[in-house]
Amino acid sequence: MTRIIGITGGIGSGKSTLTARFSAFGIPIVDADAISRSALTPGSACFQSAIDLFGPDAVNADGTANRGYIASRVFENGDLREALNGIIHPYVLEEMLRITGDCGAPLAAWDVPLLFETGMDAFCACTVAILCDPEIRIARVVARDNTDEQAVRARIAAQMRDEERQMRATFTIRNEGTPEAFAAEADALIERIRKELT
């Protein structure tokens, strides 16, 4: 049976950087965000339910989901966010378990921004939380996505605080220094996890 390592962290904390290190060790990555995006493609299991929730403005002229509109609504309205999560999260979990079951590897890493919020940590042999100063995260996301600073602050405010992630995670790793330092620390952590889980 494949044992699951849950990876989480707030926006801009460096989840994709950490999962790349896991991948370099030959550990398959299962990306919750990628599955979540596919859930809103026309004809998918969740598409019509999501459109019904948000109304006609949630559909572009070409029939695809207006993701920008949906994102802006959920980050300003907690009830809508909960309702959308109730549609998408069960589908995402089902897909993640299916992909993990098919991978045939001793370990798999789940990249899940809402790992604890969704209860997906219950499926994990251990969890890793990436911690990072919010101001550094904001600067990263603004530069990466060419987006508005206030929008990033709103997204961070809507997410779990690092202090709670730290309390709940099996392991934590900070990502505030150089990429080289983070990679070295990540590799040491991965080696430790591999020894404990295999």
C-alpha positions in Angstrom: 0.0 0.0 0.0 1.2 3.5 -0.9 1.9 5.7 2.2 0.9 9.3 1.8 2.9 12.4 2.8 0.6 15.5 3.0 2.2 18.8 2.0 0.6 22.1 2.8 1.3 25.8 3.2 -0.2 29.1 2.4 -0.2 30.8 -0.9 3.4 31.8 -1.9 5.0 29.6 0.8 6.8 27.3 -1.7 4.7 24.2 -2.1 5.6 23.6 -5.7 9.3 24.1 -4.8 9.0 21.5 -2.1 7.0 19.0 -4.2 9.7 19.3 -6.9 12.2 18.1 -4.4 10.0 15.1 -3.5 9.7 14.4 -7.2 13.5 14.5 -7.6 13.6 11.6 -5.0 11.2 9.6 -7.2 8.2 10.2 -5.1 5.0 10.7 -7.2 3.1 14.0 -6.6 -0.7 14.2 -6.5 -1.7 17.9 -6.9 -5.1 18.8 -5.4 -5.2 22.2 -7.2 -4.7 20.6 -10.6 -7.6 18.1 -9.8 -9.7 21.0 -8.5 -9.1 23.0 -11.7 -10.2 20.0 -13.8 -13.4 19.8 -11.6 -14.6 23.0 -13.2 -14.1 22.1 -16.9 -17.3 21.8 -18.9 -18.8 18.3 -18.7 -16.9 17.5 -15.5 -18.6 16.1 -12.4 -18.7 19.4 -10.6 -19.1 22.0 -13.4 -22.9 22.4 -13.5 -23.3 22.4 -9.7 -20.7 25.2 -9.4 -22.4 27.2 -12.2 -25.8 26.8 -10.5 -24.2 28.1 -7.3 -22.7 31.2 -8.8 -25.1 32.0 -11.6 -24.7 33.0 -15.3 -21.8 35.4 -14.6 -19.7 32.3 -13.7 -19.7 31.1 -17.4 -17.6 32.7 -20.1 -18.9 33.3 -23.6 -17.2 30.1 -24.8 -19.0 28.0 -22.2 -16.0 27.6 -19.8 -16.0 28.5 -16.2 -15.1 32.2 -15.4 -12.5 31.3 -12.8 -11.6 34.9 -12.0 -15.2 35.7 -11.2 -15.6 32.6 -9.1 -12.4 33.3 -7.2 -13.3 36.9 -6.5 -16.7 35.8 -5.1 -15.4 33.0 -2.8 -12.7 35.1 -1.3 -15.2 37.8 -0.3 -18.0 35.5 0.8 -17.3 32.7 3.3 -20.7 31.0 2.8 -20.1 30.8 -1.0 -16.6 29.4 -0.3 -18.0 26.7 1.9 -20.7 25.8 -0.6 -18.1 25.5 -3.4 -15.8 23.5 -1.3 -18.7 21.1 -0.5 -19.1 20.5 -4.2 -15.4 20.2 -5.2 -13.6 18.6 -2.2 -15.3 15.2 -2.2 -14.5 14.9 -6.0 -10.9 16.0 -5.4 -10.4 13.5 -2.5 -11.9 10.6 -4.6 -9.5 11.4 -7.5 -6.5 11.8 -5.2 -7.1 8.4 -3.7 -7.6 6.8 -7.1 -4.4 8.3 -8.5 -2.5 7.3 -5.4 -3.8 3.8 -5.6 -2.8 3.5 -9.3 0.8 4.8 -8.8 2.3 1.6 -7.4 4.9 3.5 -5.4 5.7 3.0 -1.7 5.3 6.7 -1.0 3.3 9.5 -2.7 3.2 13.2 -1.8 -0.1 15.0 -1.7 0.1 18.8 -2.5 -3.0 20.1 -0.7 -3.2 23.8 0.2 -6.3 23.0 2.4 -4.9 19.8 3.8 -6.1 20.3 7.4 -9.2 22.3 6.5 -10.6 19.5 4.4 -9.6 16.7 6.7 -7.4 15.1 4.0 -4.6 14.8 6.6 -6.5 11.8 8.0 -5.4 9.9 4.9 -1.7 10.8 5.4 1.1 8.8 7.2 2.7 12.2 8.0 2.2 15.9 7.1 4.6 18.7 6.2 3.7 22.3 6.6 5.8 25.0 4.8 6.0 28.1 7.0 6.9 31.6 5.7 6.6 35.2 6.8 3.4 36.6 5.2 5.2 39.7 3.8 7.6 37.5 1.9 4.7 35.4 0.6 2.9 38.5 -0.6 6.0 39.8 -2.4 6.5 36.4 -4.1 2.9 36.1 -5.3 2.7 39.7 -6.5 5.9 39.1 -8.6 4.9 35.6 -9.8 1.3 36.4 -10.8 1.6 40.1 -11.5 -1.4 40.6 -9.2 -2.7 43.2 -6.8 -1.2 43.2 -3.3 -4.5 43.6 -1.6 -6.0 40.6 -3.4 -3.1 38.5 -2.1 -3.6 39.8 1.4 -7.3 38.9 1.2 -6.4 35.3 0.1 -3.9 34.9 2.9 -6.5 36.2 5.4 -8.9 33.6 4.2 -6.4 30.8 4.7 -5.3 28.9 7.9 -2.7 30.7 9.9 0.9 29.3 10.0 0.7 29.0 13.7 -2.2 26.5 13.4 -0.4 24.6 10.6 2.6 24.4 12.8 0.6 22.8 15.6 -1.1 20.3 13.4 1.8 19.2 11.1 4.1 16.2 11.7 7.0 18.2 10.3 7.5 21.9 9.4 10.0 23.6 7.2 10.6 27.3 6.8 11.1 28.9 3.3 12.5 32.4 3.9 16.1 32.1 2.8 17.9 31.3 -0.4 16.5 28.7 -2.8 19.7 26.7 -2.2 19.3 26.6 1.5 15.6 25.6 1.2 16.5 22.8 -1.2 19.2 21.4 1.1 16.8 21.5 4.1 14.0 20.0 2.1 16.3 17.1 0.9 17.3 16.4 4.5 13.7 16.3 5.6 12.7 14.0 2.7 15.5 11.6 3.6 14.3 11.5 7.2 10.6 10.9 6.1 11.7 8.1 3.7 13.6 6.4 6.5 10.6 6.6 8.8 7.9 5.5 6.4 9.7 2.8 4.3 
